[in-house]
């Protein structure tokens, strides 16, 4: 068990494990009839990115096996006490991204984008008071309004953003 924990602290080994696992999960989640009736653009992204991730994982696996064979693993993933605040920030932002994806499904892109900008700005701002909450919300609404005019109104570009799947 101690030997496994030593190996898990090498970033190349962890990269190999995560990349191969994600490639297998993404490949198994890709529909088997993806080629039927589609153009090449519909299947290139999911399959090509999955295969690329798998090949990256295999390359890191080969590097990791070589490092284990030479007993040259590096414990570069040890967490020090000074890094805990950064790890907390990453986990909170991961939660914000997860909530963005939920809101994207429920309300559509623009309300979710306003929440995403607002919560990110608010979390990473030094001051957390009513004034900073209002300023972050105002900034988020203005940025999303300008982006809507540029990308969705048809005045400059038209990009079809996801709409609500619950409130149709």
Secondary structure, DSSP 4 states (H G I P E B T S, - for coil): -HHHHHHHTSHHHHHHHHHHHHHHHHHHHS-TTTTTT--HHHHIIIIIHHHHHHHHHHHHHHHHHHHHHTT------PPPGGGHHHHHHHHHHHHHHHHHHHHHHHHBHHHHHHHHHHHHHHHHSS--SHHHHHHHHHHHHHHHHHHHHHHTSSSS------B-SS--
